[in-house]
Structures are given as structure tokens and as C-alpha cells.
Amino acid sequence: MGCVADETPPIPVPPAGDSGSPSEGGPKTPRRGLLVRGASAAGARTGRVVHGTGRRIRRATSAEGAGESGLAKLIELHALNSFGDMLIAIALASTVFFSVPTGEARGRVALYLLVTMAPFALLAPVIGPLLDRMPHGRRSAMAMSMLARAVLSWTMAGPVISGSLTLYPAALGVLVASKAYGVVRSVVVPRLQPPGLSLVKANSRVTLAGLMAGMLGAGVGGLLHLIGPAWPLRGAFLVFVVGTLMAFHLPHAVDSAKGEQRAVLHSPEHAPRKARLRTVGPSVILALRAVSSLRALVGFLVMFLAFLLRSDPVAGLRPTVAIGVVAACAGAGNALGSALGSWLRTRRSEAIVTVALLLATAAAFTAALWYGLLTVALVAATAGAAASLGKLALDALIQRDVPEAVRTSAFARSETVLQLSWVAGGGLGITLPLDGSLGLGVAAALLTVSLLWTLWSLTRLGRSSPHPSARPRSVG
């Protein structure tokens, strides 16, 4: 590293008349030579910064055995995936949401939900079982997801300028490909889990990398949008092309499916006699219901607050500033939840999920009763943290209670259920009147129902299972 600064190219000697003012008693100092030397030094410094940053990132992703197990490569791939998805989100938001008046924007987003989310709600239950049937092609599945989004990003670059309806089918394809990647990624993490790292920590590390890359992608997407509305999509095309190549560099263990079976998402008492060994257990069902409610809250807040703050911004702020503040709080809460996941104890996962749901419910009630910038930011941050932490607790329960033979299948199905919950919450947010207290009150009431159900299930679980760590067993 120390020799980089000494590799400055020699200063070219300019022709007469191009030189600067001569120094008294010394040789002339060429102006062009100063520019070349300055540019070369700046390039060398930039190279050292980029190289040093790259080494620090690689050291962080490879810590605690992640480099040897191959988890580091998945972390880097997921960061690239989140970066590209954010570029697409910036491009679509600028076209569907910000480029038209509020009333028209609500209709366009409703159309977007109808054309993209509704078909996805029908396709999503198929994604998990379909991927289950190709356990030996997970790297190919992730690569195809990246390649599909690369092609669709380039395809949308034209319609995003004209606002053509052909944008929506392409957006649906991007959504399906993105969620297919998410399902496969959830399945892959246990295969790359280092021996000294819990699954919760591994998932937390992957999630944090995605969040940081998404924040960076938001900034880059905003800058590209200043050039033109199609440029974020062109940037996404390049990102996903690189991601396609990176997917094939994941370890071969990703494609291993030795001893795997398909999971059944219902409680043992309701399972057929021959299928009881393949159920996920009541603790996982309890957590899945609670986390689904939290994910629905996130979808609701995204849709409801986006329009509410645009039509009636709080605290006298401009709409874009108010939306930016709430989005930043939600992102910070999400990152906080992922960071807390590093200290998550699997023995207390049921309680953690319940507490996360309780906090989100309390925050929603607070925002409904005292609607304002502070309470809206509070509910956004709490929802982000609770959903992130709840998802990690759910992962911990799947690791603890689900037999290894069906664990990867359970991850795939839980991810599909959570995505459908987001869709349901977003649909509710787009249909309610734009009244802050009313909308957040409805959300708080629905969360209360889910919370009471979770507490009741937790009480039943405590009475029927004195040892929560015991895995479900077949009686036959």
C-alpha cells in the first residue's frame, strides 16, 4: 500500500508557450504538469480509500467463520440484491407516486396494487412449493431471479418515462422475481451457517447488509433520477447483471438437499397422523401469526402514510420532507431490530415476538390518540424494529423447533405468508380515508386482536408444553 503514492507518472514537458510563470532562479513549473500530478494523486488516494473500504467490508462479512462457510458471499449477494431493488423502487415511486397530483397518484397506486399485488397474491403460494421441487438448483434459481430483474429493468426504462400501462406487468415480474429470491435466500442461509454462529446471527448479518445497501441505493437512485427517470432502471440493470454472475459463485453446499422433506404449516393436533413428524409446531405457528400482523402493519404504514403525508403533511413540513423523516425513522428502526437480533436468545423467542407485537400496538394507539410528527415517526420506527426483530425470532423458532429435514421448506413457506401479509396491509392502507387518527386507530384495533390471540396462544402453549424447547413428535 505504501508504494501506491510513489507510482505517480512523470510530468510531461509541454511545448513552449504552455508553461506557467517561471520561478525565479529555478526551472519552469508546467501548468499541465500540476493538473496531471494533482489528478494522479487524487486517483491514488481514491484507489487507496476504495481498496481499504473493500478490505474492511470483506473482513466484516467474513468474520466468525462466515468466509470459510460461504456465508460472506451470500451477504455480498444480498447487499447487491437490496441495492438493485431500491433503484427500481426509486424509479417506480417517481413515476407512480410523485409525478402526478395526489388524487391521481392514489388511483395509480391502486392500479399498481391491482395489476401487480393481486396476481402476486395468487402466485406467491406457488413459489415455495415450486422451489421445493428444485432443491439442487438454488444457485440457478437465484441467478435467474437476478437475470429476470435485469431484463425487466431495461424493459421498464421506456414505459417509466411515458407512464404506459406496460410498466405494470413488468413491475409484477420484478416483484415475483424479487420474492422468489427472498424465499431461496431464506432457505440457503442454514446451508451456509458457520459452526460458531447461530442462525439468528447469520440472518441478522444478512439483513443488516441488505439494509445498508438499500440506504446507499436510495441515495444513488436519487442522484440517477436527477439525470433522468430511466437512469435508476439502467443502473439496476447493471447491478442485477453482476448479481447473476455472483449467484453462480456461491458454494456448492447451497444446492445440497440431502435428507430434506416438505414442511406442513399447521399445528400437530390438526395434522394427519402420518404427517405429524413434518409439522412445524405450535410455537412457530404462534410466531408466524404475530409476525404476519407486524408485516401487515409495515405494508399499511407504507401505503397509508405515503398518501396521508403528501396530502396533509404534519408540523408544517413539505410533503417530501415529512415522508423522508418518517422513512428514515422506519429504516433506523429496521436496522435497530436487526442489530438486536444479534443478542437474541432462542429460548425466549415466543416472548420476544409477543413483546414486539405489544410495542407496535402501543405505538399505533399512541399515534392514533395524539397524531403528530413525533408519534408518526415513533410508530414508523417501532413498526420497523418490531417487524425486523420478530422475523429474526421466527427464524430462531424454526431453527429450534423444526426438524432439520423440513427446516428449509418451512423457511420458504413462512416467507410467502409474510409477503402476503404485507400485501393485505398495503391494500387496507390504500382503501381507508386519509385521516391520521382514523387510519392509525383501525391499525391499532386490528393489532389488538392479533395481540390478544397471541397472548391466548402463548398461555395455552405454556400450559400444554412445560418444556418449550421440546420439538413436536409424532404419536404414531
FENSULQUI-V280741 format. One record per pair of residues at least 6 apart in sequence whose C-alpha atoms are under 8 Angstrom apart, sorted by the first residue. I is the first residue (numbers start at 1). GAP is how many residues later the second one is. D is the distance in Angstrom with one decimal. If there is no record, write none. Layout:
i=(I	I)
gap=(GAP	GAP)
d=(D	D)
This chain:
i=(1	4	4	5	5	5	8	8	8	9	9	11	11	11	12	13	13	14	14	18	18	18	19	19	19	19	19	20	20	20	20	21	21	22	22	23	58	61	61	61	61	61	61	62	62	62	64	64	64	65	65	65	65	66	66	66	66	67	68	69	69	69	70	70	70	71	71	71	71	71	73	73	74	74	74	75	75	75	75	76	77	77	77	78	78	78	79	79	79	79	79	79	79	80	80	80	80	80	81	81	81	81	81	82	82	82	82	82	83	83	83	83	83	83	83	83	84	84	84	84	84	84	85	85	85	86	86	86	86	87	87	87	87	87	87	87	87	88	88	88	88	90	90	90	90	91	91	91	91	91	91	91	92	94	95	95	95	95	96	96	96	96	97	97	97	97	98	99	102	102	102	106	106	109	110	112	113	115	115	115	116	116	116	116	116	117	117	119	120	120	120	121	121	123	124	124	124	125	125	125	127	127	127	128	128	128	128	128	129	131	131	132	132	135	135	135	136	136	136	137	138	138	138	138	139	139	139	139	139	140	140	141	141	142	142	142	142	142	142	143	143	143	143	143	143	144	145	145	145	145	145	146	146	146	146	146	146	147	147	147	147	148	148	148	149	149	149	149	149	149	150	150	150	150	150	150	151	152	152	152	152	153	153	153	153	153	154	154	154	155	156	156	156	156	156	157	157	157	157	157	158	159	159	159	160	160	160	161	161	179	182	183	183	183	183	183	184	186	186	186	186	187	187	187	187	188	188	189	189	189	190	190	191	191	191	192	192	193	193	199	199	199	200	200	200	200	200	200	200	201	201	201	203	204	204	204	204	204	205	207	208	208	208	211	211	211	221	222	224	224	225	225	259	260	260	260	260	260	261	261	261	261	262	262	262	262	263	263	263	263	263	263	263	264	264	264	264	264	265	265	265	265	265	266	266	266	266	266	267	267	267	267	267	268	268	268	268	268	268	271	273	273	273	274	276	276	276	276	277	277	277	278	278	279	279	280	280	280	280	280	281	281	281	281	282	283	283	283	283	283	284	284	284	284	286	286	286	286	287	287	287	287	287	287	287	288	288	288	289	289	290	290	290	290	290	290	290	291	291	291	291	291	291	291	292	292	292	292	293	293	293	293	294	294	294	294	294	294	295	295	295	295	295	295	296	296	296	296	296	296	296	297	297	297	297	298	298	298	298	298	298	298	299	299	299	299	299	299	299	300	300	300	300	300	300	300	300	300	301	301	301	302	302	303	303	303	303	304	304	304	304	304	304	305	306	307	308	308	308	309	309	309	310	310	310	311	312	313	313	314	314	314	315	315	322	325	326	326	326	326	327	329	329	329	329	330	330	330	330	330	330	330	331	331	332	332	332	333	333	333	333	333	333	333	334	334	334	334	334	334	334	335	335	336	337	337	337	337	337	337	338	338	338	338	340	341	341	341	344	346	346	346	346	347	347	349	349	349	349	350	350	350	352	352	353	353	353	353	354	354	354	356	356	356	356	357	357	357	358	359	359	360	360	360	360	360	361	361	361	361	362	363	363	363	363	364	364	364	364	364	365	365	365	366	367	367	367	367	367	367	368	368	368	368	368	368	368	369	369	370	371	371	395	398	398	398	399	400	400	401	401	401	401	402	402	402	403	429	432	433	461	462)
gap=(47	40	44	36	39	40	29	32	33	28	31	22	25	26	21	17	20	16	18	12	13	14	9	10	11	12	13	8	9	10	11	7	8	6	7	6	14	6	10	11	14	15	144	6	9	10	130	132	133	129	130	131	132	6	126	127	128	6	126	123	124	125	122	180	181	118	121	122	123	131	176	177	115	132	176	130	131	134	135	133	166	169	170	128	131	132	127	130	131	132	133	134	135	130	133	159	160	163	65	129	158	159	162	128	129	131	132	135	127	130	131	132	133	134	135	156	133	151	152	153	155	156	93	129	151	128	131	132	135	130	131	133	134	145	146	148	149	65	144	145	148	128	131	132	142	69	130	134	138	139	141	142	68	135	65	66	68	134	9	12	13	16	8	9	11	12	7	6	205	208	209	201	324	321	320	56	314	53	54	57	52	53	55	56	59	55	306	53	52	55	56	299	302	53	52	292	296	288	291	292	53	56	289	55	281	284	285	288	284	7	53	130	277	120	121	122	119	120	121	118	46	50	116	117	108	109	111	115	116	107	108	40	43	38	39	42	43	102	105	100	101	102	103	104	105	100	32	33	35	36	99	31	35	94	95	97	98	93	94	96	97	25	26	29	24	25	28	29	88	91	86	87	88	89	90	91	86	18	19	21	22	21	80	81	83	84	79	80	83	15	11	14	15	74	77	72	73	74	76	77	72	6	7	8	7	69	70	68	69	240	233	228	229	230	232	233	228	222	225	226	229	221	222	224	225	66	220	10	13	14	9	218	62	63	65	61	62	6	9	196	197	200	141	142	144	192	193	195	196	140	141	142	189	134	135	137	138	188	133	131	127	130	131	120	123	124	11	10	7	8	6	7	146	144	145	146	147	148	17	144	145	148	16	144	147	148	15	16	17	143	144	146	147	11	14	15	16	146	14	15	20	145	148	13	14	15	16	19	12	13	14	15	18	8	11	12	13	14	204	8	201	202	203	202	196	197	198	199	195	196	197	125	128	123	193	118	121	122	130	192	120	121	190	191	179	67	114	118	178	185	110	113	114	117	64	168	171	172	63	66	67	103	106	107	110	106	126	130	161	165	63	64	67	100	160	161	164	62	66	96	99	100	103	127	125	126	129	130	64	128	154	157	63	66	89	92	93	96	92	123	124	126	127	130	122	125	126	127	128	129	130	86	125	128	146	82	85	86	89	124	127	128	122	123	124	125	126	127	130	122	124	125	126	127	128	129	130	143	79	125	128	124	127	123	124	126	127	122	125	126	128	130	135	18	17	127	126	127	128	10	13	14	9	10	13	8	7	6	9	8	58	59	57	58	51	52	50	51	54	55	53	48	49	51	52	47	50	51	52	53	54	55	50	53	49	52	53	47	48	49	50	51	52	53	47	49	50	51	52	53	54	50	53	49	47	48	49	50	51	52	47	50	51	54	49	48	51	52	49	47	50	51	54	121	122	44	45	47	48	43	47	108	38	41	36	37	40	41	97	100	101	30	31	33	34	29	90	94	93	23	27	19	22	23	26	87	83	86	87	90	82	12	15	16	19	15	76	77	79	80	75	76	79	9	8	9	11	12	70	73	68	69	70	71	72	73	76	68	72	67	65	66	16	9	12	13	8	69	71	68	69	70	71	8	69	70	68	10	7	6	7	6)
d=(7.6	6.6	8.0	7.0	6.3	7.8	7.1	6.3	7.1	7.8	7.7	5.1	7.2	7.1	6.3	7.3	7.6	6.8	7.4	7.1	7.4	7.8	6.8	6.7	4.5	5.9	7.7	6.8	6.0	5.4	5.5	6.7	7.2	4.4	6.4	7.5	7.7	7.1	7.9	5.0	6.8	7.7	8.0	7.5	7.6	5.2	7.4	6.8	6.9	5.5	7.4	7.1	7.8	5.2	7.9	7.4	5.7	7.5	7.7	5.5	6.7	5.5	5.8	6.8	6.0	7.3	5.2	6.5	7.4	7.9	7.8	6.3	8.0	7.6	6.9	7.4	5.0	6.5	7.8	7.5	6.4	6.6	7.0	6.9	7.2	5.9	7.8	5.4	4.4	7.7	7.6	5.2	7.5	7.7	7.0	6.8	7.7	6.5	7.8	7.6	7.9	7.2	7.0	5.2	7.3	6.0	5.2	7.8	7.5	5.1	4.8	7.9	7.1	4.7	7.9	7.8	7.1	7.8	4.9	7.9	5.8	6.5	7.8	7.7	7.4	5.7	5.6	6.0	7.4	5.9	6.6	7.7	5.1	5.3	6.5	7.2	5.8	7.2	6.5	5.8	6.5	6.9	6.0	7.0	7.1	7.4	7.6	7.3	6.3	7.0	5.8	6.5	7.2	7.4	6.3	7.6	6.9	7.8	6.4	6.1	6.3	8.0	5.2	7.6	7.5	6.9	7.4	7.9	7.2	7.1	6.5	7.2	7.4	8.0	6.7	6.4	7.3	6.3	7.0	7.3	6.5	6.8	6.7	4.5	7.7	7.3	6.5	7.8	7.1	7.7	6.6	6.1	7.5	7.9	7.6	6.0	7.5	7.8	6.4	7.9	6.4	8.0	7.6	7.0	7.5	5.2	5.6	7.0	7.9	7.9	7.5	7.3	6.6	6.1	7.0	5.7	4.4	6.0	6.5	5.7	6.7	7.9	6.5	5.5	5.8	5.8	6.9	6.7	6.7	7.4	7.0	7.5	7.6	7.9	5.5	7.0	8.0	7.5	6.2	7.1	4.5	7.1	7.9	5.2	6.8	7.0	4.9	6.6	6.9	6.0	7.9	7.5	8.0	5.1	6.9	6.0	5.2	6.3	6.2	8.0	5.7	7.9	7.4	6.8	7.6	5.5	6.7	7.7	7.3	6.6	6.7	4.3	7.1	7.7	5.1	6.0	6.9	5.9	7.8	7.3	6.7	8.0	5.1	6.7	6.4	5.5	6.3	6.0	5.9	7.6	5.9	6.7	8.0	7.9	7.2	7.9	4.7	7.5	5.9	6.9	7.0	7.6	6.5	5.5	6.5	6.9	6.5	6.3	6.6	8.0	7.5	7.3	5.0	7.9	6.0	7.2	6.9	7.7	5.9	6.6	7.7	4.8	7.1	5.8	6.2	5.8	7.6	7.7	7.3	7.0	6.6	7.6	6.4	6.0	8.0	7.2	7.2	6.5	6.6	7.5	6.8	7.2	6.5	6.8	7.2	5.8	7.4	6.5	5.7	6.5	4.9	7.8	7.0	5.3	6.7	5.9	6.3	7.0	7.8	6.7	6.4	6.1	7.3	7.7	8.0	6.8	5.3	7.9	5.4	5.4	6.0	6.0	5.5	7.4	4.3	5.7	7.9	7.6	7.9	5.5	4.9	7.2	7.3	5.5	5.5	7.7	5.5	6.1	7.0	5.2	7.3	5.4	5.4	7.9	6.1	5.0	6.6	7.5	6.3	6.1	7.4	7.4	7.7	6.4	6.9	7.3	7.8	6.9	6.6	6.9	5.4	5.3	7.0	5.7	6.0	7.7	6.1	7.3	7.1	7.2	7.6	7.8	6.7	7.4	7.8	6.8	5.1	7.9	7.1	5.9	5.3	7.8	6.7	7.5	7.4	7.3	6.8	5.2	7.3	7.4	6.6	7.1	7.2	5.6	7.3	6.8	7.0	7.7	7.4	8.0	6.7	5.9	6.2	7.4	7.6	6.4	6.6	7.4	6.5	6.2	8.0	7.7	7.8	5.7	8.0	6.6	7.0	7.9	7.7	7.7	6.7	7.2	6.6	8.0	6.7	7.3	6.6	7.1	7.7	6.4	5.7	6.3	7.6	7.4	7.2	5.2	5.5	7.7	7.9	7.0	6.7	6.8	6.7	7.6	6.8	7.0	5.2	7.9	5.9	6.3	7.7	6.1	5.3	7.7	7.9	4.8	4.4	7.1	6.3	4.2	7.1	7.0	7.4	5.9	7.0	7.9	6.2	7.0	7.6	6.8	7.2	8.0	7.9	4.6	6.5	7.5	4.8	4.4	7.6	7.5	8.0	4.3	4.4	7.2	6.3	4.6	7.9	7.9	7.3	7.5	6.9	7.0	7.8	5.5	7.9	5.2	5.9	7.6	4.4	6.0	7.8	7.4	7.6	7.8	6.5	7.4	5.4	7.2	7.1	5.8	6.5	6.3	4.7	7.3	7.5	7.5	7.7	5.3	6.2	6.9	6.1	5.6	7.1	6.2	8.0	7.3	7.1	5.1	6.4	7.9	7.6	5.9	7.6	6.2	4.9	7.5	4.8	4.3	7.5	7.2	5.1	7.7	7.2	6.7	6.6	7.7	7.9	7.6	4.3	6.1	7.4	4.8	4.3	7.9	7.2	8.0	4.3	4.5	7.7	7.4	5.6	7.1	7.8	5.9	7.3	4.2	6.5	7.7	5.1	4.6	7.5	5.8	6.0	7.6	7.0	6.0	6.2	7.7	7.3	7.2	5.5	6.7	7.2	7.8	7.0	5.1	7.2	6.9	6.5	7.5	7.9	7.5	7.1	6.9	7.6	5.1	6.4	7.7	7.3	6.8	7.2	4.8	7.6	7.3	6.4	6.7	7.6	6.4	6.6	7.1	7.5	7.0	5.8	5.6	6.6	7.9	5.5	5.6	6.4	7.9	7.6	7.6	6.7	5.0	6.8	5.8	5.9	7.0	6.8	5.1	7.1	6.3	5.4	6.7	4.8	5.8	7.8	6.6	7.2	6.6	6.8	4.3	6.9	7.6	5.0	5.0	7.8	6.5	7.8	7.8	6.5	6.1	7.7	6.7	7.3	7.5	6.9	7.1	7.6	7.0	7.1	4.9	7.1	7.9	6.9	7.9	7.7	7.7	6.6	7.2	7.9	7.5)
